[in-house]
């Protein structure tokens, strides 16, 4: 019997109270099985490592250690959808071992504001990059028999007052930026989507009928909509809007749902629609997991984590200090180089992982790479971020070394769920440590462990090199040492803009008060704003250096079956194998409505051998030229001339061509 028919049969056999019970979950992490009548969905947090609980010897709940993968932000910086798919596959095995069949991940919210406390959990400021990476992640999970829950729908772009704030966003901006990554992720057919806490234009996300209709209609989403934990205010109103499952179980909400149903506030048709989708979710997960086994060893998952970290770390600046020269004497400082608790190298909240191997030792990893290495903590972390070690000793080490590496960052004390960062700058004690090191050693390298953009204005001109390690996960110390040593070649690129200062960001200047956040900037988020208005940035979207040099050439545009084929070559002109991510932007030359100066429409990461070259081909469908027409309520492609920009970043454009769109047809100029 097909699953659709099974759902109908099971639903027809249920009493009303059983249907109502299905809408409210069972405890904190499961759906209700109605006393064995149905299979269960068993859920867990864990976008970058499984967060399951058990009772410890003292009777209290504790988190079970697990493989800690790099943060989603680091994954996005790889620009490698194959790695996103692999991360999903590895997480599926983690889930299978723990009896979990629904992972509450990935998060695809747009990075609108640099201070958002959960930016480390999200992919990008760009909806295409966020959507494509999320789509591959979902495919990796679900091809390996574990369901995905794409979150948080939608416009949860700050943690400030997230339970009450209304994100005030116009329809065009919703369609082009904030819905778009969900729409792309839905191409992978995720089994579920999670609603956010906030309101959207006045309506709580759990009651956002208009958005749910868009998901199930335009996006083709056929799964269950699940609430974020505690996001439901009115269970009856949420069910009527199309929210299928409230999590966790809330006795008060359940009793009110019963009373509201008896009062006629929820129709049988609405109840059956929600209950049917919960049944379908449980059956679908059962089918996916039946007879399936774990495919990878824990060691293989650790290797996958290191591969992601290697491609996701971004070399931002390099005036010659890197790669380290063989035989160099290296001094390392900063508590991030050798933390007492590896969780310092991660964001806090529901995504934080208890590392299976609580070890991160960059000095030891550098020694293993053959360098004479000395380490002095110099500064540590406590509740007030103060110096706690011998600052003079760290300075003396810097003066006596060929290269000084200062490890700075944020971590779970500054980036976490339920709160936003107070500043884009590093704590003053860290900035001082950088400047003190740079005074004594011109070859000062700064390694940053953080999950979002950092204001480096106080020290960037005083240091030789900057490597953004993000939150690298288990084995990240080995990977980082190998990148610094030149045993690996950096290939990561920024999935978000690093502005010069917070005041340069439109969202930071928008109204955000009691009750509402006005998205006054509209489409002008990230590089769209900076490119359109010519505002300089510290490091642009898509930026990332390599130890190799790449030359772009031979741009060819060709119309093929109503689409545009864009081909070009990338040559590695160096003597070192490397990886390069080419980015393809579209710019309307004379738009009839407001359009950002450029928008990412395709990207391709290539591994290119020393002295070798590759041919890259990207295909742009007609939709790549479209915008959401507020007057027509549909996607629209206007006739006109468009530039096709191929670059190594959003500002480093290497090739340019033009096409004309006329009556829906594309003609190369």
PyMOL commands that set and color helices and strands:
alter all, ss='L'
color gray80, all
select helices_A, chain A and resi 3-12+16-22+72-78+81-98+119-121+127-143+171-178+180-188+205-207+209-216+235-241+251-262+268-289+298-312+335-337+342-345+362-368+391-399+428-440+460-462+476-485+502-504+506-509+527-533+622-625
alter helices_A, ss='H'
color red, helices_A
select strands_A, chain A and resi 43-44+53-55+61-63+102-103+147-153+166-168+192-195+199-200+203-204+224-226+314-318+329-333+372-376+403-409+444-449+465-468+498-499+516-518+537-539+550-560+563-572+578-588+599-608+613-620+627-629+634-636+640-647+653-662+665-668
alter strands_A, ss='S'
color yellow, strands_A
deselect
rebuild
show_as cartoon
